[in-house]
Amino acid sequence: QVKWKGKDLFDLVCRTLGLRETWFFGLQYTIKDTVAWLKMDKKVLDHDVPTEEPKTFHFLAKFYPENAEEELVQEITQHLFFLQVKKQILDEKIYCPPEASVLLASYAVQAKYGDYDPNVHKRGFLAQEELLPKRVINLYQMTPEMWEERITAWYAEHRGRARDEAEMEYLKIAQDLEMYGVNYFAIRNKKGTELLLGVDALGLHIYDPDNRLTPKISFPWNEIRNISYSDKEFTIKPLDKKIDVFKFNSSKLRVNKLILQLCIGNHDLFMRRRKADSLEVQQMKAQAREEKARKQMERQRLAREKQMREEAERTRDELERRLMQLKEEATMANEALMRSEETADLLAEKAQITEEEAKLLAQKAAEAEQEMQRIKATAIRTEEEKRLMEQKVLEAEMLALKMAEESERRAKEADQLKQDLQEARESERRAKQKLLEIT
């Protein structure tokens, strides 16, 4: 609305996001290639915002915490910082070494995709993701597939981390980077030498323009007695009066106002961190602890359910495998039973034939004995007839003896076949018992 002040618009954004840690953030806009922040106590339309419609403001972190894990309470606050810092690293506004870039990328993937699953996250699933600064990619002769493989190797190690935990691990690594949370401004000292001023949560730092990583001199907030601003000149007065006063100036009035805003805001937060938490912050931390405990219990419950489901699936697979094995055993036992029955039938048939042959031979032997007795009983008068009779008697005796031996042999063979049949019946019984047990 026309009468809204900066605070009205800012509060509306914070309520929409559900954000309570409002002191880190602000609404930024750009005017004539210079960034500026919406003032809370000034009407929105009284700012020198660009005239084009619609008027665009960027909701961004204006001040950074010294220790993200200790200071950032709400999950939404952590998420917003994660998004902003990740973009700054990818846009190379924060320098990040290659090894750290890969590790950070793996936490970003964990935050987006959850736990690594080789069946789901197959080769090429990161092809459309922007995860590494172009400088890092161009530094090595590596294909996108090779980078993905390296990131995935780290990603697989983060199993079990929820999104908020992965984002916090990202911030804990990022906050140790030299350019993290530093706002840089081009300045000149009293001699006119071009320098860079860095303003961050810990103090003021003076850099060489060609080196934004290592400051030439630093002024921690707790060692600064006063910062004064007159016209275009800033004066930094250290607590230690033996240390020279440092003076510098900037070329633009807007930049000077921005430097002063950031100095005041960072110094206020620096002092606030070293005091006891306000009642509001204590309540927020208590709520955050309760919410974290609730989510932890929920994650543990889901993990237990997942484990139970996996165990049930493993048990089901084992039972299916065992069932298939039993089916195979039943089929084999059934085939063995059929073979046993066929063998028993053959043996029974052979035994019957052998028994009949033995009976026939015994009958013939009896007939031969009768013939021998009849020949003996016949009276033969002549010597020739007697000799012939003796020869026939001898032949009849040999035939009877041979018949008797063959009959005995056949009888033994019949007994053996009966024994084999009995064993085959026993084998058949065992096979049937085995099939019954399997069923």
C-alpha positions as CSV (number, residue, x, y, z in Angstrom):
1,Q,0.0,0.0,0.0
2,V,1.1,3.6,-0.7
3,K,1.5,4.5,3.0
4,W,3.4,1.3,3.9
5,K,6.8,1.7,5.5
6,G,9.7,-0.7,4.8
7,K,8.9,-2.5,8.0
8,D,5.3,-3.2,6.9
9,L,6.5,-4.9,3.7
10,F,9.3,-6.7,5.4
11,D,6.9,-8.0,8.2
12,L,4.5,-9.3,5.5
13,V,7.2,-11.2,3.8
14,C,8.4,-12.7,7.1
15,R,4.9,-13.7,8.1
16,T,4.3,-15.3,4.7
17,L,7.5,-17.4,5.1
18,G,6.8,-18.2,8.8
19,L,10.2,-16.6,9.7
20,R,10.8,-15.3,13.2
21,E,14.6,-14.8,13.1
22,T,14.1,-11.6,11.1
23,W,17.2,-9.8,12.3
24,F,19.4,-11.6,9.8
25,F,17.4,-10.5,6.7
26,G,16.4,-7.5,4.7
27,L,14.9,-6.4,1.4
28,Q,17.5,-5.4,-1.2
29,Y,17.1,-3.4,-4.3
30,T,19.5,-2.0,-7.0
31,I,19.8,1.6,-8.0
32,K,22.3,2.8,-10.5
33,D,24.5,-0.3,-10.3
34,T,24.6,0.0,-6.5
35,V,22.8,-2.3,-4.0
36,A,20.8,-0.7,-1.2
37,W,18.6,-2.1,1.6
38,L,15.0,-1.0,2.3
39,K,14.9,1.2,5.5
40,M,12.4,-0.1,8.0
41,D,11.2,3.3,9.3
42,K,10.9,5.0,5.9
43,K,8.0,4.7,3.4
44,V,8.7,2.2,0.7
45,L,7.9,4.6,-2.1
46,D,10.0,7.4,-0.6
47,H,13.1,5.3,-1.3
48,D,15.0,6.0,-4.5
49,V,13.8,2.8,-5.9
50,P,13.8,2.3,-9.7
51,T,10.7,3.8,-11.4
52,E,9.8,0.8,-13.6
53,E,6.9,-1.4,-12.6
54,P,6.7,-3.7,-10.9
55,K,9.2,-2.6,-8.2
56,T,11.5,-5.6,-7.4
57,F,13.0,-6.3,-4.0
58,H,15.1,-9.3,-3.1
59,F,14.6,-10.9,0.3
60,L,18.2,-11.8,1.3
61,A,20.4,-12.4,4.3
62,K,21.9,-9.0,5.2
63,F,23.9,-10.2,8.2
64,Y,25.5,-13.6,8.7
65,P,25.9,-15.6,12.0
66,E,29.3,-16.4,13.5
67,N,28.3,-20.0,14.1
68,A,25.3,-21.2,12.0
69,E,24.7,-24.3,14.1
70,E,24.4,-22.4,17.4
71,E,22.7,-19.3,16.1
72,L,20.2,-20.4,13.5
73,V,17.2,-21.8,15.3
74,Q,14.4,-22.2,12.8
75,E,14.5,-24.7,10.0
76,I,13.3,-22.0,7.5
77,T,16.2,-19.7,8.5
78,Q,18.7,-22.5,7.9
79,H,17.1,-23.3,4.5
80,L,17.2,-19.6,3.4
81,F,20.9,-19.3,4.4
82,F,21.6,-22.6,2.6
83,L,20.0,-21.4,-0.6
84,Q,21.8,-18.0,-0.5
85,V,25.2,-19.4,0.3
86,K,24.9,-22.2,-2.3
87,K,24.1,-19.6,-5.0
88,Q,27.0,-17.4,-3.9
89,I,29.4,-20.3,-4.1
90,L,28.1,-21.4,-7.6
91,D,28.2,-17.8,-8.8
92,E,31.8,-17.7,-7.4
93,K,31.1,-14.8,-5.1
94,I,32.5,-17.0,-2.4
95,Y,35.8,-18.8,-3.3
96,C,35.6,-22.5,-2.6
97,P,38.5,-25.0,-3.2
98,P,37.7,-28.0,-5.5
99,E,37.7,-30.6,-2.8
100,A,35.3,-28.6,-0.6
101,S,33.1,-27.9,-3.7
102,V,32.6,-31.6,-4.3
103,L,31.8,-32.3,-0.6
104,L,29.3,-29.3,-0.5
105,A,27.7,-30.6,-3.7
106,S,27.2,-34.0,-2.1
107,Y,25.4,-32.4,0.8
108,A,23.2,-30.3,-1.6
109,V,22.3,-33.6,-3.4
110,Q,21.4,-35.2,0.0
111,A,19.2,-32.3,0.9
112,K,17.3,-32.5,-2.4
113,Y,17.1,-36.3,-3.1
114,G,17.3,-37.9,0.4
115,D,19.2,-41.1,0.9
116,Y,21.2,-42.6,-2.0
117,D,19.5,-45.5,-3.7
118,P,21.5,-47.2,-6.5
119,N,18.2,-48.5,-8.0
120,V,16.7,-45.0,-8.2
121,H,19.8,-42.7,-8.6
122,K,21.3,-44.2,-11.7
123,R,24.1,-42.8,-13.8
124,G,23.1,-39.4,-15.2
125,F,20.6,-38.4,-12.5
126,L,22.7,-35.2,-11.8
127,A,23.1,-34.3,-15.4
128,Q,20.7,-31.3,-15.2
129,E,21.9,-30.1,-11.7
130,E,24.2,-27.1,-11.2
131,L,26.4,-28.3,-8.3
132,L,29.9,-27.0,-8.9
133,P,31.4,-23.6,-9.7
134,K,32.5,-23.3,-13.4
135,R,36.0,-22.4,-12.2
136,V,36.3,-25.8,-10.5
137,I,34.9,-27.7,-13.5
138,N,37.3,-25.9,-15.9
139,L,40.3,-26.6,-13.6
140,Y,40.4,-30.3,-14.4
141,Q,40.1,-32.4,-17.5
142,M,37.1,-34.3,-16.3
143,T,33.8,-35.2,-18.0
144,P,30.4,-34.5,-16.3
145,E,30.1,-38.3,-15.7
146,M,33.4,-38.3,-13.8
147,W,32.3,-35.3,-11.6
148,E,29.0,-37.1,-11.0
149,E,30.8,-40.2,-9.9
150,R,32.9,-38.3,-7.4
151,I,29.9,-36.4,-6.0
152,T,27.8,-39.6,-5.8
153,A,30.7,-41.4,-3.9
154,W,30.4,-38.7,-1.1
155,Y,26.6,-38.6,-1.4
156,A,26.3,-42.3,-0.6
157,E,28.2,-41.6,2.7
158,H,25.5,-39.2,4.0
159,R,22.7,-41.9,4.4
160,G,20.3,-41.2,7.2
161,R,20.7,-37.4,7.2
162,A,17.4,-35.4,6.8
163,R,17.2,-32.3,4.6
164,D,17.7,-29.8,7.5
165,E,20.7,-31.8,8.7
166,A,22.3,-32.0,5.3
167,E,21.8,-28.2,4.8
168,M,23.3,-27.5,8.2
169,E,26.4,-29.6,7.4
170,Y,26.7,-27.6,4.2
171,L,26.6,-24.3,6.1
172,K,29.1,-25.6,8.7
173,I,31.6,-26.2,5.9
174,A,30.8,-23.0,4.0
175,Q,31.2,-20.7,7.1
176,D,34.9,-21.6,7.3
177,L,35.5,-20.3,3.7
178,E,37.5,-17.0,3.7
179,M,34.9,-15.0,1.7
180,Y,31.8,-16.3,3.5
181,G,29.6,-13.5,4.8
182,V,32.0,-10.7,3.7
183,N,30.7,-7.6,1.9
184,Y,33.4,-5.9,-0.1
185,F,33.7,-2.3,-1.0
186,A,36.2,-0.4,-3.0
187,I,37.9,2.3,-0.9
188,R,41.0,4.5,-0.8
189,N,43.2,5.3,2.1
190,K,44.6,8.7,3.0
191,K,47.5,8.2,0.4
192,G,44.9,7.5,-2.3
193,T,45.9,3.8,-2.5
194,E,43.1,1.6,-3.8
195,L,42.0,-1.0,-1.3
196,L,39.0,-3.2,-0.4
197,L,37.0,-2.9,2.8
198,G,35.4,-6.1,4.0
199,V,32.6,-6.0,6.5
200,D,31.4,-9.2,8.2
201,A,30.1,-10.7,11.5
202,L,33.6,-10.5,13.1
203,G,34.7,-7.0,12.2
204,L,36.3,-4.9,9.5
205,H,39.1,-6.1,7.2
206,I,41.3,-4.3,4.7
207,Y,42.3,-6.2,1.6
208,D,44.5,-5.7,-1.4
209,P,42.2,-5.5,-4.5
210,D,43.9,-8.6,-6.0
211,N,43.5,-10.7,-2.9
212,R,40.1,-11.1,-1.3
213,L,41.1,-14.1,0.8
214,T,43.7,-12.8,3.2
215,P,43.2,-9.3,4.8
216,K,46.2,-7.0,5.2
217,I,44.8,-5.8,8.5
218,S,41.7,-6.6,10.5
219,F,39.7,-4.7,13.2
220,P,37.6,-7.0,15.3
221,W,34.4,-5.4,16.6
222,N,35.5,-5.9,20.2
223,E,38.8,-3.9,19.5
224,I,37.1,-0.9,17.8
225,R,36.3,2.0,20.0
226,N,34.5,4.1,17.5
227,I,33.6,4.4,13.8
228,S,32.8,7.9,12.6
229,Y,31.6,9.0,9.2
230,S,31.9,12.5,7.9
231,D,31.2,13.5,4.4
232,K,33.0,10.8,2.4
233,E,35.6,9.9,5.0
234,F,35.4,7.0,7.5
235,T,37.5,6.9,10.6
236,I,38.2,3.7,12.6
237,K,39.4,4.3,16.1
238,P,40.9,1.2,17.8
239,L,40.5,0.6,21.6
240,D,44.2,0.5,21.9
241,K,45.3,4.1,21.5
242,K,48.8,3.0,20.5
243,I,47.4,1.7,17.3
244,D,47.0,4.3,14.6
245,V,43.6,5.6,13.6
246,F,42.7,4.2,10.1
247,K,40.9,6.5,7.7
248,F,39.5,5.7,4.3
249,N,36.9,7.1,1.9
250,S,34.6,5.8,-0.7
251,S,33.6,7.5,-4.0
252,K,29.8,7.2,-3.7
253,L,27.4,8.6,-1.0
254,R,25.1,5.5,-1.4
255,V,28.0,3.2,-0.8
256,N,29.0,5.1,2.4
257,K,25.5,4.8,3.7
258,L,25.5,1.1,3.0
259,I,28.9,0.6,4.7
260,L,27.6,2.4,7.8
261,Q,24.4,0.3,7.9
262,L,26.4,-2.9,7.7
263,C,28.8,-1.8,10.3
264,I,26.1,-0.8,12.8
265,G,24.0,-4.0,12.1
266,N,27.0,-6.4,12.4
267,H,28.3,-4.7,15.5
268,D,24.8,-4.8,17.2
269,L,24.5,-8.6,16.4
270,F,28.1,-9.1,17.6
271,M,27.2,-7.5,21.0
272,R,23.9,-9.3,21.1
273,R,25.5,-12.7,20.8
274,R,27.6,-12.0,23.9
275,K,24.6,-11.4,26.0
276,A,22.0,-13.8,27.4
277,D,19.3,-14.8,24.9
278,S,16.1,-12.7,25.0
279,L,12.8,-14.3,26.1
280,E,11.7,-14.5,22.5
281,V,14.9,-16.4,21.4
282,Q,14.7,-18.7,24.4
283,Q,11.1,-19.6,23.5
284,M,12.2,-20.1,19.8
285,K,15.0,-22.4,20.9
286,A,12.7,-24.4,23.2
287,Q,10.2,-24.8,20.4
288,A,13.0,-25.7,17.9
289,R,14.3,-28.4,20.3
290,E,10.8,-29.8,20.7
291,E,10.2,-29.8,17.0
292,K,13.6,-31.4,16.4
293,A,12.9,-34.1,18.9
294,R,9.5,-34.8,17.4
295,K,11.1,-35.0,13.9
296,Q,13.8,-37.3,15.2
297,M,11.2,-39.6,16.7
298,E,9.3,-39.5,13.5
299,R,12.4,-40.3,11.5
300,Q,13.2,-43.2,13.9
301,R,9.7,-44.5,13.6
302,L,9.9,-44.4,9.8
303,A,13.3,-46.0,9.9
304,R,12.0,-48.8,12.0
305,E,9.0,-49.3,9.7
306,K,11.4,-49.3,6.7
307,Q,13.6,-51.9,8.4
308,M,10.6,-54.0,9.3
309,R,9.4,-53.8,5.8
310,E,12.8,-54.8,4.4
311,E,13.0,-57.7,6.8
312,A,9.5,-58.8,5.8
313,E,10.5,-58.6,2.2
314,R,13.7,-60.6,2.9
315,T,11.6,-63.2,4.8
316,R,9.1,-63.4,2.0
317,D,11.9,-63.9,-0.6
318,E,13.5,-66.6,1.6
319,L,10.1,-68.4,1.9
320,E,9.5,-68.2,-1.8
321,R,13.0,-69.6,-2.4
322,R,12.4,-72.4,0.1
323,L,9.0,-73.1,-1.5
324,M,10.7,-73.4,-4.9
325,Q,13.3,-75.7,-3.4
326,L,10.6,-77.9,-1.8
327,K,8.7,-78.0,-5.1
328,E,11.9,-79.1,-6.8
329,E,12.5,-81.8,-4.1
330,A,8.8,-82.9,-4.4
331,T,9.2,-83.2,-8.2
332,M,12.4,-85.2,-7.8
333,A,10.8,-87.5,-5.2
334,N,7.8,-88.0,-7.4
335,E,10.0,-89.0,-10.3
336,A,12.0,-91.4,-8.0
337,L,8.7,-92.9,-6.8
338,M,7.6,-93.5,-10.4
339,R,10.9,-95.0,-11.2
340,S,10.7,-97.3,-8.1
341,E,7.2,-98.4,-9.1
342,E,8.3,-99.2,-12.7
343,T,11.3,-101.1,-11.3
344,A,9.1,-103.0,-8.9
345,D,6.6,-103.9,-11.6
346,L,9.4,-105.2,-13.9
347,L,10.9,-107.2,-11.0
348,A,7.5,-108.7,-10.1
349,E,6.9,-109.7,-13.8
350,K,10.4,-111.2,-14.1
351,A,10.0,-113.1,-10.8
352,Q,6.7,-114.5,-12.0
353,I,8.2,-115.7,-15.3
354,T,11.2,-117.3,-13.4
355,E,8.9,-119.0,-11.0
356,E,6.9,-120.5,-13.8
357,E,10.1,-121.6,-15.6
358,A,11.3,-123.3,-12.4
359,K,7.9,-125.1,-12.0
360,L,8.1,-126.3,-15.6
361,L,11.7,-127.6,-15.1
362,A,10.7,-129.4,-11.9
363,Q,7.8,-131.0,-13.7
364,K,10.2,-132.2,-16.5
365,A,12.6,-133.5,-13.9
366,A,9.8,-135.5,-12.3
367,E,8.8,-136.9,-15.7
368,A,12.4,-137.9,-16.4
369,E,12.6,-139.6,-13.0
370,Q,9.4,-141.5,-13.7
371,E,10.8,-142.5,-17.1
372,M,14.0,-143.8,-15.4
373,Q,12.0,-145.9,-12.9
374,R,9.9,-147.3,-15.8
375,I,13.0,-148.2,-17.7
376,K,14.5,-149.9,-14.7
377,A,11.3,-151.9,-14.1
378,T,11.2,-153.2,-17.6
379,A,12.8,-156.6,-18.0
380,I,15.2,-156.8,-20.8
381,R,16.4,-160.2,-21.7
382,T,19.2,-159.8,-24.1
383,E,22.6,-158.4,-23.4
384,E,22.3,-155.9,-26.2
385,E,19.0,-154.7,-24.8
386,K,20.6,-154.6,-21.3
387,R,23.5,-152.5,-22.6
388,L,21.1,-150.2,-24.4
389,M,19.0,-150.0,-21.4
390,E,22.0,-149.1,-19.2
391,Q,22.9,-146.4,-21.7
392,K,19.4,-145.0,-21.7
393,V,19.3,-145.3,-17.9
394,L,22.6,-143.3,-17.7
395,E,21.3,-140.7,-20.1
396,A,18.1,-140.4,-18.2
397,E,20.0,-140.0,-14.9
398,M,22.2,-137.3,-16.4
399,L,19.1,-135.5,-17.8
400,A,17.3,-135.8,-14.5
401,L,20.4,-134.5,-12.7
402,K,20.7,-131.6,-15.1
403,M,17.0,-130.8,-14.8
404,A,17.3,-130.9,-11.0
405,E,20.3,-128.4,-11.1
406,E,18.5,-126.1,-13.5
407,S,15.4,-126.2,-11.3
408,E,17.4,-125.4,-8.2
409,R,19.2,-122.5,-10.0
410,R,15.8,-121.2,-11.2
411,A,14.4,-121.5,-7.7
412,K,17.4,-119.5,-6.3
413,E,16.9,-116.9,-9.0
414,A,13.2,-116.6,-8.1
415,D,14.1,-116.2,-4.4
416,Q,16.6,-113.4,-5.3
417,L,14.0,-111.7,-7.5
418,K,11.5,-111.9,-4.6
419,Q,14.1,-110.3,-2.4
420,D,14.8,-107.5,-5.0
421,L,11.0,-107.0,-5.2
422,Q,10.8,-106.6,-1.5
423,E,13.6,-104.1,-1.5
424,A,11.9,-102.2,-4.4
425,R,8.7,-102.1,-2.4
426,E,10.6,-100.8,0.6
427,S,12.2,-98.1,-1.6
428,E,8.8,-97.2,-2.9
429,R,7.4,-96.9,0.6
430,R,10.3,-94.6,1.6
431,A,9.8,-92.5,-1.5
432,K,6.1,-92.1,-0.7
433,Q,7.0,-91.2,2.9
434,K,9.5,-88.6,1.7
435,L,6.9,-87.1,-0.7
436,L,4.4,-87.0,2.2
437,E,6.9,-85.1,4.4
438,I,7.7,-82.6,1.7
439,T,4.0,-82.0,1.0
